[in-house]
Amino acid sequence: MPRYSALALTRNAFRGPDAWQRAWRSPEPKTAYDAIIIGGGGHGLATAFYLASNHGMTNVAVLEKGPIGQGNVGRNTTIVRSDYMIEGNTQFFEHSLKLWEGLSHALNFNVMYSPRGKVALVHDPVGMDGAARRGNIMRLNGIDAELLDRGQVQKLLPYLDYSAEARFPVFGALLQQRAGTARHDAVAWGYARAASDLGVDIIENCEVTGFLKDGDRVVGVETTRGKVLGGRVGIAVAGHSSHVAAMARLRLPVESHVLQAFVTEPIKPLIHHVVTSGMVELFYISQSDKGGLVFGGHIDGHNTYAQRGHLPTIRTVVQCAVSLIPAASRLRLLRHWGGIMDMTPDGSPFICRTTVPGLYLNGGWCYQGFKATPASGWCFAHTIAKDEEHALNKAYSLERFATGKELDEHALGNWTWKQ
């Protein structure tokens, strides 16, 4: 049932923010919890929700150093999809997409999941062979995929440049119709409210500054609001994974980079799908419900924790947008922002136990964090509650680099699309 009637919405609109009931509780931290999740982004909140809903663990705290929603969960381009090729990634991201399809119902909160379809453009003949291979792998795994020729793409996306002088000639595309977008802030709010309603404590403005140990085992955390004991501690802090893990003397194979995104002034509906291109490393664009074109490209090439722009990347990404969609040249950029990516050597994440007893890791998401939110939380909750990895995240271990079991989806994708 809705929390507010139409009359209540109208009445409260004129009474200011103090008139509104909080979407989630704001308790003081307890002395001890059964589990502590460090990081109140999408993955941390999802983990807490599934710990409570799937495993009955409600004595759980989510510790967030700032307000909910101001990290990467609010700094992305909102794309969700499951068009992966490698064993391990394929099943995991398809599970995530299935969770997206029922997420609004599960949380009793509209996350505005929009299965508008994702069109991955192909710009050369060899790329068509690669797209066919990817589509076949998807279909063999029960995932929807449709190979489109040039004429079908032109009918579906008439605003692209199909001229003989086009910088990126269009040969075809691979369509996943169930892919699309979701509203990132609604996802954070929905998970936070649902977890709080199940008894989880969401504690904002509470930065973790160290770990408490009994011998080698982690038994809690030091925070800016005092010591908090926890039977099990999970790290889910996106681009700051290596920094937080280092407090527990755990060294991670990740680098932190900024990933920029952009939005234009609003226009009438033009782009009805998510459109991607791999011709210049990476490019993706969609149109928000407010009318702005939302797009992005590759990470900046230098390591940083700064959430600010970098002119060479701005130039490259805007050139891609205008080359593919000439009409976009008439638009003004409304704003742009950056999120911090923790990039792994193989482009795939970690959801696993660590070598430190009592400490669990969710990180290394590279470009894939938002779309993975539901399955990431679902699997991380299982790993923490059962003290063992689920079959869906068994491949996402820290040890895979020592055993030669990398999941190099990014390199394979580049070879497939660009050779």
C-alpha positions in Angstrom: 0.0 0.0 0.0 1.2 3.6 -0.7 2.6 5.4 2.3 1.0 8.7 1.4 -2.4 9.5 -0.1 -2.8 12.1 -2.8 -4.2 14.5 -0.2 -1.3 13.9 2.1 1.2 14.5 -0.7 -0.5 17.9 -1.5 -0.7 18.9 2.2 2.9 18.0 2.9 4.2 19.8 -0.2 3.4 23.1 1.5 4.7 22.2 5.0 8.4 21.8 4.3 10.7 18.8 4.7 10.1 18.4 8.4 6.5 17.3 7.7 7.7 14.1 5.9 8.1 10.8 7.7 11.7 9.4 7.3 12.0 6.7 4.7 14.3 4.8 7.0 15.2 4.9 10.6 18.2 6.9 11.9 19.3 5.0 15.0 22.4 5.4 17.2 24.8 2.6 16.6 24.5 -0.4 19.0 27.4 -1.8 20.8 27.3 -5.1 18.8 25.7 -6.6 15.7 25.6 -10.0 14.2 26.9 -8.5 10.9 28.3 -5.1 9.9 28.2 -3.9 6.3 30.7 -1.1 5.6 29.3 1.1 2.8 25.7 2.4 2.4 25.7 2.3 -1.4 23.5 0.1 -3.6 25.5 -3.1 -2.9 25.8 -2.5 0.8 22.1 -1.7 1.2 21.1 -4.7 -1.0 23.3 -7.0 1.1 21.7 -5.9 4.3 18.2 -6.3 2.8 18.9 -9.8 1.6 20.6 -10.8 4.9 17.3 -9.9 6.6 14.8 -11.1 4.0 16.6 -14.3 2.8 18.5 -15.3 5.9 16.6 -13.9 8.8 19.6 -11.8 10.0 18.1 -8.6 11.2 20.6 -7.5 13.8 22.7 -5.9 11.1 24.2 -2.4 10.7 25.0 -0.6 7.5 27.7 2.0 8.2 28.0 4.9 5.7 30.5 7.7 6.0 28.2 10.3 4.5 24.5 10.5 3.6 22.9 7.6 1.7 23.0 8.0 -2.1 26.0 10.3 -2.5 28.5 7.7 -3.6 28.6 5.6 -6.9 24.9 4.5 -6.5 24.0 8.1 -7.4 26.9 8.6 -9.9 26.2 6.3 -12.8 24.3 6.1 -16.0 21.6 3.6 -14.7 22.1 0.9 -17.3 21.0 -2.7 -16.5 21.8 -5.6 -18.8 23.0 -9.3 -18.9 24.7 -9.6 -22.3 27.8 -11.4 -21.0 29.9 -14.2 -22.6 32.1 -15.8 -20.0 31.0 -18.7 -17.8 30.4 -17.2 -14.4 29.6 -13.7 -15.6 26.8 -14.9 -17.8 24.8 -16.6 -15.1 25.5 -14.0 -12.5 24.3 -11.0 -14.5 21.3 -12.8 -15.8 20.3 -13.6 -12.2 20.7 -9.9 -11.5 18.5 -8.9 -14.4 15.8 -11.3 -13.2 15.9 -9.7 -9.8 15.6 -6.2 -11.5 12.4 -7.4 -13.2 10.7 -8.0 -9.8 12.6 -5.5 -7.7 9.9 -2.9 -7.3 7.5 -5.5 -6.0 10.1 -7.0 -3.7 10.9 -3.7 -2.1 7.4 -2.2 -2.3 9.1 0.8 -3.9 9.1 1.9 -7.6 12.7 1.7 -8.8 11.5 2.7 -12.3 13.0 -0.3 -14.0 12.5 0.3 -17.8 13.2 -2.7 -20.1 13.6 -0.4 -23.1 16.2 -2.6 -24.7 20.0 -2.3 -25.2 21.3 -2.0 -28.8 25.1 -2.8 -29.1 26.1 -1.3 -32.4 28.5 -3.1 -34.8 30.8 -1.1 -37.1 32.6 -3.6 -39.2 32.0 -7.1 -40.8 34.2 -8.9 -38.3 32.2 -7.3 -35.5 29.1 -8.9 -36.9 30.6 -12.4 -36.5 31.5 -11.4 -32.9 28.0 -10.2 -32.2 26.5 -13.4 -33.6 28.8 -15.4 -31.3 27.8 -13.3 -28.3 24.2 -13.6 -29.1 24.5 -17.4 -29.5 26.2 -17.7 -26.1 23.4 -15.7 -24.6 20.6 -17.7 -26.1 22.3 -21.0 -25.1 22.2 -19.7 -21.5 18.5 -18.8 -21.8 19.1 -15.0 -22.3 17.3 -13.0 -24.9 19.3 -11.8 -27.8 18.6 -10.7 -31.4 21.1 -10.0 -34.2 20.0 -7.0 -36.3 21.3 -6.1 -39.8 21.9 -2.6 -40.9 18.3 -2.1 -42.2 16.8 -3.2 -39.0 19.1 -0.9 -37.0 18.1 2.0 -39.2 14.5 1.4 -38.7 14.9 1.1 -34.9 17.4 4.0 -34.5 16.7 6.4 -37.4 18.7 9.3 -35.7 22.1 7.7 -36.2 24.5 8.8 -39.0 24.1 6.3 -41.9 25.8 8.4 -44.5 28.7 7.3 -46.6 30.9 9.7 -44.7 29.9 8.4 -41.3 32.8 8.2 -38.8 31.3 5.0 -37.4 29.6 3.1 -40.2 26.7 0.9 -38.9 26.8 -2.7 -40.1 24.3 -4.1 -37.6 23.7 -4.6 -33.9 22.9 -7.0 -31.1 19.7 -6.3 -29.3 18.8 -7.4 -25.7 15.2 -6.3 -25.3 15.0 -7.0 -21.5 17.9 -4.7 -20.8 17.3 -1.0 -20.0 17.6 1.4 -17.2 16.5 1.9 -13.6 16.4 5.1 -11.4 19.6 5.0 -9.3 18.4 7.1 -6.4 15.2 5.1 -6.2 17.2 1.9 -6.0 19.1 3.3 -3.0 16.0 4.6 -1.3 14.1 1.4 -1.9 16.7 -0.9 -0.5 17.3 1.4 2.5 13.6 1.7 3.4 13.0 -2.1 2.9 16.0 -3.1 5.0 15.1 -0.6 7.7 11.6 -1.9 7.9 13.0 -5.4 8.5 15.1 -4.2 11.4 18.4 -3.3 9.8 20.1 -0.2 11.4 21.3 2.2 8.7 23.8 4.6 10.3 24.8 7.6 8.2 27.7 9.9 8.8 29.6 7.1 10.4 33.1 6.5 8.9 35.0 3.4 9.6 38.6 4.2 10.6 39.9 0.8 11.6 39.2 -2.8 12.4 38.9 -4.5 15.8 40.6 -7.9 16.0 40.8 -10.9 18.3 44.0 -12.5 17.2 43.7 -12.7 13.4 40.0 -12.5 13.3 38.0 -9.3 12.6 35.4 -8.8 15.4 34.3 -5.2 14.8 35.2 -1.8 13.5 36.5 1.5 14.9 34.3 4.4 13.6 34.0 8.2 14.0 31.0 7.4 16.3 32.8 4.8 18.5 33.6 1.1 18.5 31.1 -1.3 17.0 31.4 -5.1 17.5 30.2 -7.4 14.7 30.2 -11.2 14.3 30.9 -10.8 10.6 32.1 -7.7 8.7 31.6 -7.1 5.0 33.3 -4.4 2.9 31.1 -2.9 0.1 32.7 0.5 -0.6 33.1 0.6 -4.4 36.1 2.7 -5.5 37.5 2.9 -2.0 37.8 -0.9 -1.5 41.6 -1.0 -1.4 41.8 1.9 1.1 39.3 0.2 3.5 40.8 -3.3 3.0 44.3 -1.9 3.8 43.1 -1.1 7.3 42.8 -4.8 7.8 46.2 -5.4 6.2 44.5 -6.9 3.1 46.1 -5.8 -0.2 43.8 -5.9 -3.2 44.6 -6.2 -6.9 42.7 -3.0 -7.9 43.3 0.5 -9.1 40.9 3.4 -8.6 40.0 5.6 -11.6 37.3 8.2 -12.2 34.5 7.4 -14.7 32.8 10.5 -16.1 29.2 10.7 -17.2 27.2 13.5 -18.9 23.7 14.8 -19.3 22.3 17.3 -21.8 19.5 19.8 -21.5 16.1 18.0 -21.8 14.5 17.4 -25.2 11.4 15.6 -26.5 11.7 11.8 -26.7 14.4 10.8 -29.2 16.4 7.8 -27.9 14.1 5.0 -26.9 16.8 2.5 -26.1 20.2 2.2 -24.5 22.6 2.5 -27.4 26.3 1.4 -27.0 29.3 1.4 -29.3 32.8 -0.1 -28.9 34.4 1.6 -31.8 36.3 4.1 -29.7 37.0 2.0 -26.6 33.5 2.5 -25.1 30.4 4.7 -25.5 26.9 4.5 -24.2 23.8 6.7 -24.3 20.2 6.7 -23.3 17.5 9.3 -22.6 16.2 9.9 -19.0 12.6 10.3 -18.1 13.3 14.0 -17.7 14.4 14.3 -21.3 18.2 14.7 -20.9 20.5 12.5 -23.0 22.7 10.6 -20.5 26.0 9.3 -21.8 29.5 8.2 -20.9 32.7 6.5 -22.1 35.9 5.0 -20.9 37.6 5.7 -17.5 40.2 8.4 -17.2 43.6 6.8 -17.7 45.2 8.0 -14.4 44.6 6.7 -10.9 42.6 9.1 -8.7 40.0 9.3 -5.9 38.8 12.7 -7.2 35.2 12.9 -8.5 35.9 15.7 -11.0 36.1 15.9 -14.8 39.1 15.6 -17.1 39.0 17.5 -20.4 40.5 14.9 -22.8 37.8 12.4 -21.8 35.1 15.0 -22.1 36.3 15.8 -25.7 36.5 12.1 -26.7 33.0 11.2 -25.3 31.3 14.2 -26.8 32.9 13.5 -30.2 31.5 10.0 -30.1 28.0 11.3 -29.2 28.0 13.9 -32.0 29.5 11.4 -34.6 26.9 8.8 -33.9 24.0 11.2 -33.4 24.6 14.4 -35.4 21.5 16.1 -33.9 23.2 16.0 -30.5 25.6 18.7 -31.7 22.8 21.3 -31.1 22.4 20.4 -27.4 24.0 22.0 -24.5 25.6 20.0 -21.7 23.6 20.5 -18.5 26.2 18.9 -16.1 28.7 16.1 -15.8 30.0 14.1 -12.8 32.5 11.3 -11.9 32.3 8.1 -10.0 35.3 6.2 -8.6 35.8 2.8 -10.1 37.9 0.0 -8.5 39.3 -1.6 -11.6 40.6 -5.2 -11.4 43.1 -6.8 -13.8 40.4 -8.9 -15.5 37.5 -6.5 -15.4 35.4 -8.8 -13.1 34.5 -8.3 -9.4 35.1 -9.9 -6.0 32.3 -11.3 -3.9 34.1 -13.6 -1.4 35.5 -14.5 1.9 39.0 -13.1 2.5 42.2 -14.4 4.0 41.3 -12.4 7.2 38.8 -14.5 9.2 35.5 -12.7 9.8 36.1 -10.3 6.9 34.2 -10.5 3.6 34.7 -8.5 0.4 32.4 -7.1 -2.3 34.3 -4.9 -4.7 36.2 -4.6 -8.0 33.2 -3.8 -10.0 34.8 -1.7 -12.7 32.0 -0.5 -15.1 29.5 -3.1 -13.8 28.5 -2.0 -10.4 25.0 -0.6 -10.9 23.6 -3.3 -13.1 24.9 -5.9 -10.6 23.3 -4.4 -7.5 20.5 -6.9 -6.8 22.6 -10.1 -7.5 25.6 -8.6 -5.8 23.6 -8.0 -2.6 21.9 -11.4 -3.0 25.2 -13.3 -3.3 27.1 -11.3 -0.8 24.4 -11.9 1.8 24.6 -15.6 1.1 28.4 -15.6 1.5 28.2 -13.7 4.8 25.3 -15.7 6.3 26.6 -19.1 5.2 30.3 -18.3 5.4 30.7 -19.8 1.9 30.3 -18.6 -1.6 27.1 -19.2 -3.6 27.5 -21.0 -7.0 26.7 -17.7 -8.7 29.7 -15.9 -7.1 32.1 -18.8 -6.7 34.2 -17.5 -9.6 34.6 -14.1 -8.0 37.3 -15.0 -5.5 40.5 -13.1 -4.7 42.5 -16.3 -5.4 41.6 -16.5 -9.1 44.6 -14.5 -10.2 46.9 -17.0 -8.4 45.2 -20.0 -10.0 44.9 -18.7 -13.6 41.1 -18.5 -13.5 40.6 -14.9 -14.6 37.3 -13.8 -16.1 38.6 -11.4 -18.7 35.3 -10.3 -20.2 36.6 -6.9 -21.1 39.6 -8.2 -23.2 37.4 -10.8 -24.9 34.8 -8.2 -25.7 37.4 -5.9 -27.2 38.8 -8.7 -29.3 35.3 -9.8 -30.4 34.2 -6.3 -31.4 37.3 -4.6 -32.7 39.8 -7.1 -34.2 
